């Protein structure tokens, strides 16, 4: 039975049998996987701590008949500050649900692994709703749904300041002249462009009024749900 190693972030766990768990993990090398953690619910299990939600863990796995088996785990970053803050925990569960619901198993996607890892690492530096929107729009980008933010989807002219609109069906902006879709402000467009062009060193410097932050959050959330065609259960717990 071959063993293999990878880094992974724990997305969720499900009790299995009397003492085991099935663990869903976003891995660096293999994408989203479901694996079996044997005996991890026993009181004296040394592995349990290393498989807590959102832990970045170095994993050693062995091929199993139905599910691969965790035979070694070592936490590299527990993101302790997240799991001790209710808002950050709720945001993290929401992002984990997005990954779990929208990614197929066994399809390697290193960019999404690093996006989730980076988002967790900067949870203390970026305003909560902006953190969520940054993750949502970049996740959609990596999944092949990058929105068009520079040219009108109908006339193909450059998007200029004015009453532009966002078309969820086609995934991008419609200019004021062609006008159809969800009205968006020029400042919202600027923020979305920043999200897709820059990392957190730039994003954490954004200073925006609460009204604009809500506008950004509403649009990215609606676009995500339009693509997924379903609601996310954990979204209702977001502040």
Residue pairs with C-beta under 8 A, 6 or more apart in sequence:
1 62
1 63
1 64
2 62
2 63
3 60
3 61
3 62
3 63
3 71
4 60
4 61
4 63
5 58
5 59
5 60
5 61
6 27
6 28
6 29
6 30
6 58
6 59
6 61
7 27
7 28
7 29
7 56
7 57
7 58
7 59
7 76
7 113
8 25
8 26
8 27
8 28
8 33
8 56
8 57
8 59
9 25
9 26
9 54
9 55
9 56
9 57
9 113
9 116
9 117
9 120
10 23
10 24
10 25
10 51
10 52
10 53
10 54
10 55
10 57
11 24
11 25
11 26
11 32
11 53
11 96
11 99
11 100
12 23
12 24
12 53
12 96
12 100
13 21
13 22
13 23
13 24
13 37
13 51
13 53
14 21
14 22
14 23
14 24
15 21
15 41
16 22
16 36
18 41
19 38
19 39
19 40
19 41
19 42
20 36
20 37
20 38
20 39
20 40
20 41
21 36
21 37
21 40
21 41
21 51
22 34
22 35
22 36
22 37
22 67
23 34
23 35
23 36
23 37
23 51
23 70
24 32
24 33
24 34
24 100
25 32
25 33
25 34
25 35
25 57
25 59
26 32
26 96
26 99
26 103
26 112
26 113
26 116
27 33
27 59
27 113
28 110
28 113
28 114
29 108
29 110
30 106
30 108
31 103
31 104
31 105
31 106
31 107
31 108
31 109
31 112
31 113
32 99
32 100
32 103
32 104
32 105
32 106
32 107
33 68
33 105
33 106
34 67
34 105
35 59
35 61
35 67
35 68
35 69
35 70
36 64
36 67
36 68
36 69
36 70
37 47
37 51
37 69
37 70
37 73
38 69
38 70
39 45
39 47
40 47
40 48
40 51
40 70
41 48
47 70
47 73
49 75
50 57
50 73
50 74
50 75
51 57
51 70
51 73
52 78
52 83
53 83
53 92
53 93
53 96
54 79
54 82
54 83
54 92
54 96
54 120
55 75
55 77
55 78
55 79
56 75
56 76
56 77
56 78
56 79
56 117
56 120
57 73
57 74
57 75
57 76
58 73
58 74
58 76
59 70
59 72
59 73
60 70
60 71
60 72
60 73
61 68
61 69
61 70
61 71
62 68
62 69
62 71
63 69
77 120
77 121
79 92
79 120
79 121
79 123
81 88
81 123
81 124
82 88
82 89
82 92
82 120
82 123
83 89
87 128
87 239
88 123
88 124
88 128
90 234
90 237
90 238
90 239
91 123
91 128
91 131
91 132
91 238
92 120
92 123
93 234
93 237
94 132
94 232
94 234
94 235
94 237
94 238
95 116
95 119
95 132
95 135
96 116
97 232
97 233
97 234
98 135
98 136
98 139
98 224
98 232
99 112
99 116
99 139
101 228
101 230
101 232
102 139
102 143
102 227
102 228
103 109
103 112
103 143
109 142
111 142
112 139
112 142
112 143
115 135
115 138
115 139
115 142
116 135
118 199
118 200
119 131
119 134
119 135
121 200
122 131
122 200
122 203
122 204
123 131
125 200
125 204
126 134
126 200
126 203
126 204
127 206
127 213
128 239
129 213
129 214
129 216
129 217
130 191
130 203
130 206
130 208
130 213
130 216
130 217
132 217
132 220
132 221
132 238
133 191
133 195
133 216
133 217
133 219
133 220
133 221
134 195
134 200
134 203
136 220
136 221
136 223
136 224
137 147
137 192
137 195
137 196
137 220
137 223
138 195
138 196
139 224
140 146
140 147
140 223
140 224
140 227
141 196
143 227
145 171
145 223
145 227
146 171
146 196
147 166
147 171
147 172
147 173
147 192
147 223
148 170
148 171
148 172
148 173
149 159
149 172
149 173
149 189
149 192
149 193
149 196
150 158
150 159
150 173
150 193
151 157
151 158
151 159
151 173
152 158
152 159
152 173
152 174
152 175
152 177
152 178
153 167
153 170
153 172
153 173
153 174
154 174
154 175
154 178
154 180
155 175
155 177
155 178
157 175
157 177
159 173
159 175
159 189
160 175
160 176
161 186
162 175
162 176
162 186
163 176
163 179
163 183
164 173
164 174
164 175
164 176
164 183
164 184
164 186
164 189
165 173
165 174
165 176
165 179
165 180
165 181
165 182
165 183
165 184
166 172
166 173
166 174
166 181
166 182
166 184
166 219
166 223
167 173
167 174
167 180
167 181
167 182
168 181
168 182
168 222
168 223
168 226
169 226
171 223
173 184
173 189
174 180
174 181
182 219
182 222
184 215
184 219
185 212
185 215
187 208
187 212
188 212
188 215
188 216
188 219
191 206
191 208
191 212
191 216
192 216
192 219
192 220
194 202
194 203
194 206
195 203
208 216
221 235
225 231
225 232
